[in-house]
Structures are given as structure tokens and as C-alpha cells.
């Protein structure tokens, strides 16, 4: 979902601050319900792609039974302050899945510390994560909440290793469309109104949900 720009880095932080998986599922589903399309379709497709086809079908039936529309709601954002998301963040987020699954963080983090992009505290947070993928997620969280200099130094760090040169070039040349801009902007401008009975639908979710 990060790669498809239907949740933001802020959304991910909000979801992951809950210690219990059930609460994380509820937070994610709450976002999907509020945001509707295209978040809904990406979420359901993600469930199907990761082996939860039955749950995806049950979730769709439950949303129809509850009378929740999954159509897009662009008019609901009118009157809300815009938050312009920089192009470098969109490019970074569109490559989120590739980065977290293919990069080894060690030398990259060392480079970013030497350039004052990361602090020792940032490094400790990254290294405290148990798996390589989780370490990369923490690194991405820091970069997505950082500035363009951090992005550029991240690309430099990738290019310093021949194994990641192609990845760096793909990230730098990633096309950003008007749809991409609209999707990520809606993550920040979406109406904050609450929907009832969200907790009923969360019981359909698996204990581990994918948000890539």
C-alpha cells in the first residue's frame, strides 16, 4: 500500500505505534474505509496476493452489508488545507517494496551518518529491529520524514555499491504522474470523519497484514 501511494509514511507510523496486531489491523482498516478508492482496491488486492482471498471476499461482503461505499470521494477534501508532497518523497515511496526487500542497510547507514543525514540515535533505532526488512522499513521511515538532501545522499550511498546502482537510477528516474500526486495528497487531506462499526470488520483481517 505504501508503494501504491494509498497510505503515507505518517499513516504507517500511526499504525505501527499500536503494540497489538489487532489494533494495527483496526488502524489500517480505519484508514482504508475513510479513504475508499483507490485504497480499498489496493488493500483487497493485497490480501488476495498474499494468500488471503477468502478474507478479501469476506471483507468486501462485510463492507457492502454495512453500507460503506468504496467509491472515491474527492469532494470531501474541498476546503481542507493542501499539503504538497515533494517529488523525491513520492519517488522514494513508489519504490518502497523494492528497497525494503533488496537492500542491506549497513554501508548505507554508515554513509548517511557520515553525511549527517542520520544520527547515532537513528542508527540505534534501525539496528534494534530484528530482521533486515524491518531495519529497511525503519530507514525508509526516517528518509520519508526527512529532506531532499537525505534522499540524494541515499542515492549516492546506493551508487557506491555496484549491486544497487540500477536501483538508484530507477528511483531517481521514477515517473510521478498526476494520479500519483492526487493519491498521496489525499493521504494528508482526507476528511477525518469517523465511521461506525469499524471494529466489526477488523475481525476478518489476518493477524499479519501486508502494507507494501
BELSUL-V309683 format. One record per run of one state. SS is the DSSP state (H for helix, E for strand, L for the rest). FROM is the first residue (numbers start at 0). LEN is the number of residues. If there is no record, write none. Layout:
ss->SS from->FROM len->LEN
ss->SS from->FROM len->LEN
This chain:
ss->L from->0 len->8
ss->H from->8 len->8
ss->L from->16 len->4
ss->H from->20 len->15
ss->L from->35 len->3
ss->H from->38 len->11
ss->L from->49 len->3
ss->H from->52 len->13
ss->L from->65 len->8
ss->H from->73 len->4
ss->L from->77 len->9
ss->H from->86 len->8
ss->L from->94 len->1
ss->H from->95 len->7
ss->L from->102 len->3
ss->H from->105 len->9
ss->L from->114 len->5
ss->H from->119 len->9
ss->L from->128 len->3
ss->H from->131 len->13
ss->L from->144 len->3
ss->H from->147 len->12
ss->L from->159 len->2
ss->H from->161 len->11
ss->L from->172 len->5
ss->H from->177 len->12
ss->L from->189 len->8
ss->H from->197 len->5
ss->L from->202 len->10
